[in-house]
Amino acid sequence: MIHHTMIVAFDEPIPSDELDEYLKGLEELSMGTGLFQSFAARHHLRAPSDDHAPVAVASAVVQLGLADLDALNTAFALPGIGEFIDSWQARRPYKAIWVNHEPLA
């Protein structure tokens, strides 16, 4: 099993209910593919040190579990993924960075 851990940073502050909508939509889309074994997401917890972030302050973290890299590559090519990203980018632009890794614990 591998994890695809994604840090999502919206360009502007996003209301909690809209962030929940984004995360729920991402979960439904991901888990609906049958390729993902798990999905977990949490809001970023704001701290005073965020004012000094060298790159960006995250809005949320998402971790998806998959069997292997082949499953991840297949998932990124599935219909609906690009449309979901494009619709949210048009509505509330964001940046994402990710890492693909073996379980941490």
N, CA, C and O of each residue as an XYZ file, in Angstrom:
420
protein
N       0.842     -1.181      0.000
C       0.000      0.000      0.000
C       0.883      1.238      0.000
O       1.941      1.280      0.627
N       0.404      2.252     -0.732
C       1.065      3.557     -0.713
C       0.033      4.613     -0.325
O      -1.176      4.384     -0.380
N       0.548      5.769      0.067
C      -0.306      6.915      0.368
C       0.016      8.046     -0.588
O       1.170      8.273     -0.950
N      -1.022      8.742     -0.983
C      -0.909      9.988     -1.747
C      -1.368     11.064     -0.770
O      -2.565     11.226     -0.531
N      -0.407     11.799     -0.207
C      -0.720     12.842      0.768
C      -0.617     14.187      0.073
O       0.406     14.522     -0.525
N      -1.691     14.943      0.164
C      -1.792     16.211     -0.556
C      -2.040     17.348      0.427
O      -2.895     17.254      1.308
N      -1.281     18.418      0.259
C      -1.488     19.653      1.009
C      -2.167     20.627      0.054
O      -1.638     20.927     -1.016
N      -3.332     21.114      0.444
C      -4.122     22.021     -0.387
C      -4.096     23.404      0.247
O      -4.400     23.551      1.431
N      -3.735     24.416     -0.532
C      -3.688     25.798     -0.045
C      -4.488     26.685     -0.991
O      -4.039     26.988     -2.097
N      -5.672     27.099     -0.554
C      -6.473     28.019     -1.351
C      -5.812     29.387     -1.329
O      -5.238     29.798     -0.321
N      -5.902     30.096     -2.469
C      -5.235     31.394     -2.604
C      -5.787     32.440     -1.639
O      -5.051     33.314     -1.182
N      -7.063     32.354     -1.333
C      -7.729     33.270     -0.406
C      -8.368     32.432      0.695
O      -8.667     31.256      0.488
N      -8.576     33.031      1.862
C      -9.269     32.264      2.911
C     -10.591     31.708      2.388
O     -11.327     32.383      1.669
N     -10.869     30.477      2.761
C     -12.084     29.805      2.302
C     -12.945     29.494      3.527
O     -12.444     28.962      4.517
N     -14.230     29.821      3.464
C     -15.107     29.493      4.593
C     -15.110     27.993      4.867
O     -14.981     27.184      3.948
N     -15.255     27.639      6.111
C     -15.212     26.250      6.534
C     -16.217     25.371      5.785
O     -15.901     24.239      5.418
N     -17.420     25.888      5.561
C     -18.418     25.066      4.871
C     -18.040     24.811      3.418
O     -18.342     23.743      2.884
N     -17.383     25.773      2.766
C     -16.937     25.554      1.387
C     -15.767     24.578      1.344
O     -15.675     23.756      0.432
N     -14.877     24.666      2.323
C     -13.769     23.710      2.385
C     -14.319     22.306      2.611
O     -13.842     21.346      2.006
N     -15.318     22.184      3.478
C     -15.953     20.885      3.686
C     -16.581     20.363      2.396
O     -16.510     19.168      2.107
N     -17.193     21.254      1.622
C     -17.797     20.871      0.339
C     -16.725     20.342     -0.616
O     -16.921     19.317     -1.269
N     -15.594     21.045     -0.695
C     -14.478     20.605     -1.535
C     -13.994     19.220     -1.101
O     -13.839     18.324     -1.930
N     -13.757     19.051      0.196
C     -13.230     17.787      0.701
C     -14.226     16.648      0.511
O     -13.830     15.534      0.169
N     -15.496     16.910      0.725
C     -16.527     15.882      0.532
C     -16.608     15.478     -0.941
O     -16.702     14.294     -1.262
N     -16.572     16.467     -1.829
C     -16.593     16.162     -3.254
C     -15.386     15.353     -3.683
O     -15.503     14.425     -4.483
N     -14.230     15.704     -3.152
C     -13.004     14.964     -3.468
C     -13.091     13.531     -2.943
O     -12.666     12.589     -3.613
N     -13.638     13.376     -1.752
C     -13.792     12.036     -1.187
C     -14.748     11.190     -2.027
O     -14.441     10.044     -2.355
N     -15.894     11.747     -2.371
C     -16.876     10.999     -3.162
C     -16.306     10.601     -4.522
O     -16.490      9.473     -4.978
N     -15.616     11.536     -5.158
C     -15.021     11.257     -6.456
C     -13.948     10.172     -6.336
O     -13.931      9.216     -7.112
N     -13.061     10.327     -5.364
C     -11.958      9.380     -5.193
C     -12.457      7.988     -4.840
O     -12.091      7.008     -5.489
N     -13.280      7.905     -3.825
C     -13.735      6.606     -3.354
C     -14.667      5.941     -4.367
O     -14.786      4.716     -4.396
N     -15.322      6.746     -5.193
C     -16.198      6.201     -6.220
C     -15.468      5.512     -7.354
O     -16.087      4.787     -8.132
N     -14.171      5.720     -7.467
C     -13.401      5.097     -8.542
C     -13.144      3.622     -8.290
O     -12.927      2.858     -9.230
N     -13.168      3.216     -7.030
C     -12.836      1.839     -6.685
C     -11.342      1.589     -6.590
O     -10.924      0.479     -6.262
N     -10.532      2.596     -6.870
C      -9.075      2.448     -6.831
C      -8.476      2.797     -5.476
O      -7.396      2.323     -5.123
N      -9.183      3.626     -4.723
C      -8.655      4.086     -3.442
C      -9.150      3.194     -2.318
O     -10.319      2.809     -2.279
N      -8.253      2.875     -1.416
C      -8.590      2.025     -0.279
C      -8.990      2.842      0.935
O      -9.689      2.345      1.817
N      -8.554      4.086      0.986
C      -8.889      4.928      2.131
C      -8.815      6.398      1.742
O      -8.151      6.779      0.778
N      -9.515      7.206      2.518
C      -9.527      8.650      2.335
C      -9.638      9.282      3.711
O     -10.501      8.907      4.505
N      -8.770     10.237      3.990
C      -8.846     10.998      5.235
C      -8.476     12.442      4.916
O      -7.569     12.697      4.123
N      -9.175     13.373      5.531
C      -8.895     14.794      5.300
C      -9.166     15.570      6.582
O     -10.060     15.232      7.358
N      -8.382     16.604      6.782
C      -8.553     17.474      7.945
C      -8.250     18.912      7.545
O      -7.418     19.176      6.677
N      -8.946     19.832      8.201
C      -8.661     21.255      8.036
C      -7.324     21.575      8.708
O      -6.934     20.936      9.686
N      -6.641     22.566      8.170
C      -5.442     23.098      8.807
C      -5.849     23.787     10.105
O      -6.876     24.464     10.152
N      -5.055     23.619     11.153
C      -5.287     24.300     12.420
C      -4.388     25.529     12.479
O      -3.166     25.411     12.573
N      -4.989     26.681     12.423
C      -4.250     27.941     12.375
C      -3.431     28.145     13.643
O      -3.900     27.874     14.749
N      -2.203     28.626     13.470
C      -1.295     28.961     14.568
C      -0.606     30.277     14.237
O      -0.478     30.616     13.061
N      -0.155     31.033     15.246
C       0.519     32.306     14.977
C       1.723     32.176     14.043
O       2.020     33.102     13.289
N       2.402     31.060     14.084
C       3.577     30.868     13.216
C       3.203     30.837     11.744
O       4.077     30.987     10.890
N       1.919     30.645     11.421
C       1.484     30.652     10.022
C       1.823     31.963      9.331
O       2.016     31.993      8.115
N       1.897     33.040     10.091
C       2.219     34.339      9.513
C       3.626     34.373      8.926
O       3.962     35.286      8.171
N       4.435     33.404      9.262
C       5.826     33.367      8.797
C       6.101     32.186      7.875
O       7.255     31.817      7.654
N       5.038     31.595      7.338
C       5.208     30.441      6.452
C       6.029     30.842      5.228
O       5.713     31.840      4.580
N       7.066     30.091      4.902
C       7.939     30.465      3.791
C       7.325     30.256      2.403
O       7.770     30.883      1.442
N       6.332     29.406      2.279
C       5.763     29.111      0.962
C       4.284     29.447      0.922
O       3.865     30.314      0.155
N       3.491     28.775      1.737
C       2.049     28.979      1.778
C       1.529     28.377      3.069
O       2.200     27.574      3.717
N       0.333     28.777      3.423
C      -0.336     28.180      4.577
C      -1.412     27.250      4.035
O      -2.252     27.653      3.231
N      -1.377     26.029      4.476
C      -2.323     25.031      4.003
C      -3.737     25.355      4.443
O      -3.950     25.971      5.488
N      -4.695     24.940      3.644
C      -6.100     24.990      4.023
C      -6.525     23.639      4.587
O      -7.346     23.563      5.501
N      -5.952     22.575      4.025
C      -6.303     21.222      4.452
C      -5.213     20.242      4.036
O      -4.368     20.535      3.191
N      -5.263     19.080      4.656
C      -4.412     17.965      4.272
C      -5.329     16.798      3.930
O      -6.335     16.562      4.598
N      -4.964     16.078      2.882
C      -5.743     14.937      2.414
C      -4.787     13.761      2.255
O      -3.688     13.912      1.722
N      -5.213     12.589      2.721
C      -4.388     11.400      2.531
C      -5.260     10.296      1.944
O      -6.292      9.922      2.502
N      -4.810      9.788      0.802
C      -5.523      8.722      0.093
C      -4.646      7.483      0.070
O      -3.444      7.570     -0.177
N      -5.242      6.342      0.325
C      -4.512      5.082      0.289
C      -4.835      4.309     -0.974
O      -5.993      4.210     -1.382
N      -3.793      3.761     -1.588
C      -3.951      2.973     -2.818
C      -3.065      1.742     -2.745
O      -2.139      1.665     -1.937
N      -3.367      0.790     -3.601
C      -2.585     -0.444     -3.631
C      -1.138     -0.189     -4.044
O      -0.208     -0.711     -3.428
N      -0.950      0.623     -5.097
C       0.395      0.828     -5.626
C       0.410      2.032     -6.564
O      -0.616      2.681     -6.767
N       1.567      2.323     -7.127
C       1.702      3.470     -8.030
C       0.888      3.303     -9.308
O       0.412      4.291     -9.867
N       0.724      2.083     -9.774
C      -0.105      1.861    -10.967
C      -1.536      2.311    -10.716
O      -2.152      2.927    -11.586
N      -2.072      2.009     -9.536
C      -3.433      2.436     -9.195
C      -3.511      3.963     -9.140
O      -4.503      4.549     -9.573
N      -2.479      4.602     -8.614
C      -2.453      6.068     -8.561
C      -2.424      6.656     -9.970
O      -3.173      7.588    -10.263
N      -1.583      6.131    -10.830
C      -1.508      6.627    -12.208
C      -2.836      6.450    -12.931
O      -3.257      7.327    -13.686
N      -3.495      5.323    -12.704
C      -4.808      5.074    -13.307
C      -5.827      6.073    -12.783
O      -6.628      6.605    -13.552
N      -5.802      6.329    -11.486
C      -6.768      7.242    -10.868
C      -6.646      8.654    -11.430
O      -7.659      9.308    -11.679
N      -5.432      9.127    -11.631
C      -5.235     10.484    -12.145
C      -5.753     10.633    -13.568
O      -6.004     11.753    -14.015
N      -5.916      9.541    -14.279
C      -6.379      9.594    -15.669
C      -7.882      9.343    -15.809
O      -8.409      9.380    -16.921
N      -8.569      9.090    -14.713
C      -9.999      8.777    -14.787
C     -10.842      9.995    -15.146
O     -10.504     11.118    -14.772
N     -11.927      9.779    -15.861
C     -12.847     10.881    -16.165
C     -13.388     11.472    -14.863
O     -13.636     10.757    -13.892
N     -13.561     12.764    -14.867
C     -14.128     13.445    -13.709
C     -13.098     14.124    -12.832
O     -13.401     15.133    -12.195
N     -11.895     13.596    -12.785
C     -10.857     14.184    -11.926
C     -10.502     15.587    -12.421
O     -10.513     16.545    -11.648
N     -10.191     15.700    -13.699
C      -9.828     17.001    -14.268
C     -10.956     18.006    -14.165
O     -10.721     19.182    -13.885
N     -12.179     17.553    -14.388
C     -13.331     18.451    -14.312
C     -13.534     18.967    -12.889
O     -13.856     20.138    -12.687
N     -13.344     18.091    -11.908
C     -13.480     18.495    -10.511
C     -12.453     19.573    -10.176
O     -12.788     20.609     -9.601
N     -11.205     19.317    -10.541
C     -10.134     20.285    -10.269
C     -10.418     21.600    -10.984
O     -10.325     22.667    -10.376
N     -10.764     21.534    -12.272
C     -11.023     22.753    -13.047
C     -12.170     23.562    -12.471
O     -12.094     24.790    -12.422
N     -13.241     22.893    -12.029
C     -14.393     23.631    -11.503
C     -14.038     24.337    -10.202
O     -14.470     25.466     -9.967
N     -13.254     23.677     -9.359
C     -12.849     24.333     -8.112
C     -11.818     25.423     -8.370
O     -11.846     26.462     -7.710
N     -10.914     25.211     -9.311
C      -9.926     26.241     -9.640
C     -10.612     27.505    -10.161
O     -10.171     28.616     -9.864
N     -11.681     27.344    -10.929
C     -12.420     28.492    -11.453
C     -13.177     29.208    -10.342
O     -13.318     30.430    -10.354
N     -13.656     28.431     -9.395
C     -14.456     28.981     -8.299
C     -13.596     29.580     -7.194
O     -13.839     30.700     -6.744
N     -12.592     28.828     -6.762
C     -11.688     29.231     -5.674
C     -10.304     28.679     -5.989
O     -10.001     27.537     -5.644
N      -9.473     29.464     -6.630
C      -8.138     28.963     -7.001
C      -7.354     28.436     -5.787
O      -7.433     28.969     -4.680
N      -6.611     27.386     -6.049
C      -5.776     26.806     -4.998
C      -4.549     26.157     -5.618
O      -4.473     25.921     -6.823
N      -3.603     25.883     -4.750
C      -2.403     25.155     -5.148
C      -2.351     23.883     -4.314
O      -2.860     23.835     -3.194
N      -1.741     22.878     -4.867
C      -1.591     21.628     -4.134
C      -0.192     21.081     -4.365
O       0.353     21.129     -5.468
N       0.357     20.566     -3.296
C       1.601     19.797     -3.409
C       1.306     18.427     -2.814
O       0.432     18.287     -1.958
N       2.029     17.437     -3.264
C       1.778     16.113     -2.732
C       3.042     15.303     -2.691
O       4.062     15.634     -3.295
N       2.928     14.234     -1.956
C       4.013     13.263     -1.862
C       3.356     11.876     -1.902
O       2.334     11.635     -1.260
N       3.966     10.988     -2.664
C       3.541      9.587     -2.719
C       4.544      8.805     -1.889
O       5.751      8.885     -2.117
N       4.033      8.045     -0.919
C       4.960      7.410      0.037
C       4.354      6.141      0.618
O       3.151      5.897      0.529
N       5.217      5.357      1.206
C       4.782      4.206      1.966
C       4.210      4.704      3.284
O       4.496      5.832      3.686
N       3.397      3.882      3.976
C       2.848      4.316      5.267
C       3.939      4.797      6.209
O       5.027      4.223      6.261
N       3.641      5.852      6.948
C       4.630      6.430      7.854
C       4.781      5.633      9.148
O       5.839      5.647      9.777
N       3.733      4.955      9.531
C       3.805      4.188     10.792
C       3.398      2.750     10.553
O       3.393      1.946     11.486
